[in-house]
Amino acid sequence: MVSNKSLDYKSSTASAPMTIGRGKATRRAYGFDEIALVPGSTTIDPELCDVSCQLGPHKLSMPILASAMDSVVDVRMAGAMGKLGGLAVMNIQGLQTRYADPREAYEEVIRCDNTSFVEVMQRLYSQPVQDKLVSQRVAEIKKTGVLTAISITPNAAEKYAPLAVEAGCDIIFVQSTVTGIEHRSVAGTPSLNLQKFCKQIGIPVIVGNCVGYETAMELLETGVAGILVGVGPGAACTSRSVLGIGVPMATAIADCAAAKHAHASRTENVPIIIADGGMVTGGDICKAIACGADAVMIGSPLARAKEAPGHGFHWGMATPSPVLPRGTRIKVGTTVTLEEILNGPAHTDDGTQNLIGALKTSMGTLGAGNLQEMQDVEVIIAPSILTEGKVFQNAQQLGMGRS
């Protein structure tokens, strides 16, 4: 078996050039539905599999982060997620910091119909972020006794990050649809200096999102504690349709993981790769880690929890954009508790519950005792993996055939 870490990035992508027509070079990319994991000659009891991960100085007992989306994370959800061993990230520029009591705003989002929700959300999110609520929400999460993490956009990082840190924030996520090192502004304003920001803020900084080797390498060189990988795969995101951009997740993760290993070979700083979006089932999470992710950030699977503030609805972070919405509101329904979604027991057969149990069982079947060993398992291209032999499930919309 060939370790992913031993592959030479440039040689593995430079061979067999492809084109989509004269004068336009391209390459093939793969999503989760097109790959499968291959068992070897060793198996392990799932109970022996270690799924903990390291994020800077902080150790998480599970590699699952709750997306910084208003439908997924509020103070209550952050506390519940942290107590179960994961990490919830609050959108510090969302409803939670625009309204002292956001319950009425949530109700409006939930009640509106499919033709009016964009205008409703644009109006609700037009209220300004209140500095005092930034500090208050961080303090409220901190009071629950868990790690506190917030997400901010690059243009607001220098304004809100110090407020969050002063209130007790442990980890900062600087997040936008696509993040690079340099941004050219029509107003001539300088882009966020990540290297300076990381040094001054004093706590781990995660940046994203990106999907390419070179960009990942440049971001890692700034001293960040990790990067978010994924552009547009989220269940409520429409960036791929609106903007036409994105890379299927299996390829995006593998490329960025290659950058991490190249970076780690010449520095003591060991960053973390977080696959962000496009994962609905336990199998998706297993594949993300096998492709090179150290952890995953998920939204829609957790939006179904009884504790989720969206009450069965889920919407993208860019949905309220006043000029070009790049997200939508979807109904995911409310199923079971957060603990049952993460740790079981599962009450469905479709892989949407007991995600950690699925990960440990997959690791045991593959002979991977920890996440690092999981990253070294064999991955094959298998476009029929979800349909082969599943005629009855598909016809009856059961199990893997549920639409």
Secondary structure, DSSP 8 states (H G I E B T S, - for coil): ---GGGS-HHHHHHSS-EEEETTEEE-----GGGEEEE--S----GGG-B--EEETTEEESSSEEE-S-TTT--HHHHHHHHHTT-EEEEETTSHHHH-SSTHHHHHHHHHS-TTTHHHHHHHHTTS---HHHHHHHHHHHHHTTS--EEEE-GGGHHHHHHHHHHTT--EEEEE-SS--S----TT------HHHHHHHH-S-EEEEEE--HHHHHHHHTTT-SEEEE-SS-STTB-HHHHT-----HHHHHHHHHHHHHHHHTT-S---EEEEES---SHHHHHHHHHTT-SEEEESHHHHTSTT-TTTTEEE-TTTT-SS---B-EEE----S-HHHHHH-----SSS-S-HHHHHHHHHHHHT-SBHHHHTTSEEEE-TTTTTTT-HHHHHHT-GGG--
